[in-house]
Amino acid sequence: MIPQVFLRRGKEESLLRRHPWIFSGAIDYIRAEEEAEIAEGALVDVYTRSGEFIARGHYQIGSIAVRVLSFEQEPIDDAWWRRKIAVAYDVRRTLSLTDDERTTCYRLVHGEGDGLPGLVVDVYGTTAVVQCHSVGMYRARQQVAAALREVYGDRLTAIYDKSSQTVPYNARLNAVDGYLWGSSDHETQAVAENGIRFLVNWEKGQKTGFFLDQRENRELVRRYAAGRTVLNTFCYTGGFSVYALAGGAREVCSVDSSERAVELAAENVRLNFGDDAPHTAVAADAVEYLKHIDDRYDLIILDPPAFAKHHKVLGNAMQGYKRLNARALSQIKSGGILFTFSCSQAVSKELFRTTVFSAAAIAGRKVRILHQLTQPADHPIDIYHPEGEYLKGLVLYVE
């Protein structure tokens, strides 16, 4: 028998609106034949207080107690996994990503946005990188790999699991990254994005190896970069820097606190433009670096890591965003363009915009919003799960 989770009276409202999370405070009691059946990651059925079935999902310990896989009483078997992966693939085919020689890397599965909460799958050429953020998904990773092989056939040569840093620490899974199927002889692989090449290392790089969610925003930087002197802070592997050079930037400076990151940025510049590109890479704290730039730059990119992982630190995070943006706005050249981002899920679009507004007031600059940015379509947002819209960005013209 699948363990049964019964909700407190009235706590089913969000589920009836098909929100995919059940919080621990909504649970009245759990019925299971044996305590072991309700271990973290177990498949459970969720019922109203009066006994009506609502959903089936993965149980976990924490504030989110159940992540919903289906609102139907259907088996979560191999056929189910294949259907879900096939639908996700069809979405990317619709986006013209699956057979585009100019773009050979994209997100195939984006958690709740694809009805698979706790799972991310990114495709780099012929390798799929799986990243599990829940115990339930981690335990199902072999089924995910089998479904990927069925859907892709011989277009995949390897499936790599990179979940060791994303599964819950207190679950004590002793997760080790490695190939679920196939292998790769190369530590890095060159992939294409909008016709630009990047070296990706999914075994040692951050996230799954590359920040795929900025693809369309990088393309926008290319449009604005001609003749400009560009500063790319928190540059990681230099994605925005390479696009700026492709757009005809006069000069580009990439800054990151990680020595390895700025080396990778320089490698990606060389891969596309050789050794003579007008590019410098600086290993330094980006916030400190911004103190001393004067009016050297007329295009600045602020793409920091998430300042707010959860709501408890939201206040401090917003102060951090305000200081960072005020520093850039106060020193950018007149007529300059600022690209500024937040990838914190806890920060709403409205809050981010208000914070940047405050930064502009502190800097005493007249600012126009040219674009309001978000994540690309291969990072879809479930309409019933607005929390999935995590990436916010603004493009500002500064007088």
N, C-alpha and C positions, 0 to 999 in steps of 0.2 A: 504494500500500500504506500502510495506517495504521501509523505507527511502533510498534514492539513494545518494551515495558519488561519485562525479566525480573528477578524478585526473587531475592534470596539465599535459600538453602535454609532453610526453616522460617519465613520472614518473611511467609508468606501467611495466618497464623493469624487475625489481626484481620480480614482481608478475607473469610475464610470465615465470620466472624461478622457480615459485612455492615457493618463500619465503613467510612465513606466517604473516609478519608484514607490515603494512602500516603506515608510519610516517606522522605526522600532516603537515609537510612542503610539502608533495606531494599532498595534497588535494586542489583542485581549489574551489569547492563549494558543498553544500549539498542541496538536494531537498527533502522536507518532507511536508506532508499535514498540520501537526501541529508541533509546536516546541517541544511539549512533546514527540513526537515519536522519537526524536533524543536524548533522555536522555541517560546518561551514562549507558552502558550495553545493549542498544537496538540492535536488529538484523538489519544489514544494507547490502545493495548490493553495490558493487563497480564497477564503469564503467570507461572506458577510456574517455578522453576528447571528443572523437567523438561518444561516446555512446555505446561502445561494453562492454558487461558484462564480468567481470573478476573473481569476488569472492564474497562470502557471509561470514559475520563474525560479531563479537561483536564490537560495537563502544565504545571507552573510551576516557576520557579527559587525555591528556598528550602527551609526544613525540611519543609514539606508539598509533596511533589513532584508528586503526582497527586490531584486531587479527583474522586471517582467519580461519573459520571452514570448508569451502568447496570451491572448485574451480568450482563447478557445481551449477546450479540454482535448488537446491533440497530443499524440506521442512526439516527444523531442528526440527523434531517432535520426539515423543517417540520412533518410530521405528528407527530413525536415531541414537539416543543415545544408543539404545540397540545394534545396529550394531557396533558402535565405541567401546563400552565396550567389546563386544564379540571378536572383532579383537584383542584388547589389551590383553584379557584373553588368546587368542590362542597363542600370542607371548610368554607369560609366560609359557604356557603349553609346547610349543616347547623348552623352556629353562629348562624344567623339574622342575619348581618351584611350580606348583600348587598342586602336589600330592607327595611331598617329605617330609617324616617325619623328616629328618635331618635338613631341613630348612623350617620353618613355617611362615616366614615373608619375604615380598618382595614388590617391587613397582609394582602396576598394571597399573597406568596411570602416564606418565611422560611428561605432558604438550605438547609442540610442537612435541616432539619425538613420541607421539602417536596420533598426529593430533587433540589434544584437548588443545590448548594454554590457559594458565591460570588455568589449573586443575592438581592437584596431588591427587592420591589415593594410599595409602599404606595399605597392608593387614597384620594384626597381628593375626594369628590363625583364629578365626571365626569372627573377627571384621575388618571392612574396615574403614579407617580414610580418610575423604575427606578434602582437603584443597584448597580453591579457592583463586587465586591471581588476579582475575579481577572481575569487577562488573557483567559482563555478565555471567560468570560461577557461581557466587554466586546466581544470580537469577534463574539459572537452576539447583540448587543443588538437588531439589526434583526429577527432571527428572533423574539426575545422580543416585540418591539413588534407584529409581524404576528400572533403567537399571541394577544396581548391583544386586538387588534382583532377577531379571529375569535370569541373567546369572549364578549366583552362587546357586540359590535355597536354600536348607536347609543347605548348607555349611557355610552360614553367619548367625550369630545370632544378630549382631548389626552393625549399620552404624553411625559413629560419625563425626560431622562437626567441624573442627578446623580451621575456617577461620578468626576469629576475629582479629588476628595479621597480616594477610597477604592480606586482601582486602584493596584497596586504602583508606587511612585515610580520604582524603578530599571528598570521596563519601558520608560520613555521613550515612552509612547503619545501624549503631548501632548493628553490628553483635555480637552475643553472641554464644559461643561454646556450643554444646549440641548434643544429639542423634537425628538423623533424623529418626531412626527406631531402635527398640530393646533397650537394656540397658545392663549394666554390673554391677554385685554386687561387683566387686573387683577393687580397685584403681590401682593395678598393675597386669599384667599378664605375666607369663613366656612363652617366645617363644624360638624356636630353630633356630640356624644359624650354618650350617656345623657341626651339632651335639653338639654345645656348647649352653648353656642356658643363656638367659638374661631376666631380669625383665624390662618390658616396661610400661610406664605410658603415654598413649596418651592424657589424660586430662590435665596433668600438665607439662609434659616433653617438651623439645625443639623440634622444627620441628613437626613431627607427633608422636614423642615419642622415636625415635631411628634413628641413622644415617645409613640407609640401603645402602648408596652408597659406603661404604668402605668394604663390605663383602669379596670381592676377595682379596683386599689388606690386610685385617686382616689375611686371610688364608696364605698369603705370609709371614707375620710376624711370624706365627707359624712355617713355614719352616726354618726360619733363627735363631730362638730364642734359640735353644738348648745350654745350658751351658753358656749363655750370661747374663750379668747384664744390665737390660733394663730400660730406662727412657721413659715414655709415657707422653708427655706434652699436655696441652689442652685436658685432657683425657675424659671429659664428663662422660659417664657411664662406662668407663673402657673397651671398646671393644677390643682395641689393647692389653691392659694389660692381659685380660683373655686369649686371643689367645697366647700371649707370654708364659704364664704359661702352657698352654696346649701343647706348643711346647718344654717344658723342660727348660725354663729359670731358671738360678740359683737364680735370684732375680729380682723383678719388683717394680718400684716406679711410682705411678700415681700422676700427678700434675695438678691441675685446680684451678682457682681463686674462683670457687664456692664451698662453704662448702657442699651444697647439692649434687653437682656432685661427689665429692670425696667419700661421703657417699654411693652414688649409685654404684660407682666403687667397693668399698669394699664389698657391698652387692652382686654384681655379681661375685666377686671372691669367696665369701663364698658359693654362690649357686652352684658353680662348684667344689670347692676344699676344702670346710670346713674352719675351723678357723686357720689351721696351714700352710697355703700357704705362701711362702716367698714373701709377698707383703706389701708395705707401701703406704698409701694414704696421700698426703700433699695438704692442701689448701693454695695455694700461687700463686702469679703472675708468670706465666711460664717464661716470658722474664727475670724477676729478678732472678728467680731460676737458670736459665742457666748461670748466671754470676759466680756461686760459685761451679760448679760441678767438677772442675779439670778434672782428667782422670778416674773418677769412673765408667763410663758407656761405654760399647762397642756395644750397640744397642740403638739408640735414635730415637724417633718418634716425628716429628713436624707436627701437624695437626691443625693449628690455624683456627679460624673463618675467614670469608671473610674479608680481609683487604681493598678490593676495591669493594664497592657495585656498583659503576658506574665510568665512565672514568674520571670524574672531579677530583677524588682523586687518580688517578692511580699512579702519581709520588710519593706521600707520601707512598702509599701502597708498592711500589717496594722497597723503602728504608727500610720499616719495614721488608719485607721478607729477604732483604739482611742482615740486622743486626741480625735477628733471626738465619739465617742459618750460618752466620760467627761465631756467638757465639757457636753454637753446633759443627761446624766443627773444631774450634780451640781447643776444649776440649775433643772430643771423643777419646777413646783409639786407639792406632795404631792397624790397622786391624779391626776397628769398622765398623758397618753398620748404615747408616743414611737413614731413610724413611722420606721424606719431601714432603709436599702437599700444593697446593693452590686450594681453592674451589671458587675463585673469577671468575665469568664469564668474567669480563673485562680484565683478565690477560690471554694472549694467551700462548700456550705451549712453543713457541719460547722465549717469554719474560720471562717466569718463568725459563726456562733453562738458559738463559743468566744471570739472576739475581743470580741464585745458582752458576753459574760459577764465577761471580764476588765475591761472598761470599767465595768460595774456594780459590781464589787468595788472598783475604784479610787475610784469616786464614793461608795461606802459606802451605797448605796441598796438597799432590798428591791424586787425586780423580778419581775413575773410575765409570761410569754409568753402573749399572748392569741391571736395569729395568726402563722402562718408563711406568708409570701407568695412568689409566683413570678410569672412572666410569664403573660399571658392565652393562651387557646387558639388565637388566630390567630397566635401565635408558637410553633408546635408543636415538640416535641422528638422527633426520630427515636429510637426506643427503642434502636437500635444505636449512637447517637451521644450519650452522656450529656453531652458537653461543650456541647451546645446549650442546656442549662439555665443560662443566664448570670445571670438576675435573681434575687436573693435579698432577702427582706425579713422583718422582724420587727415586730410591733406589741406594745409593752410597756406594762404598767400599772406605774407607779412610785409606791410608797408615800411 
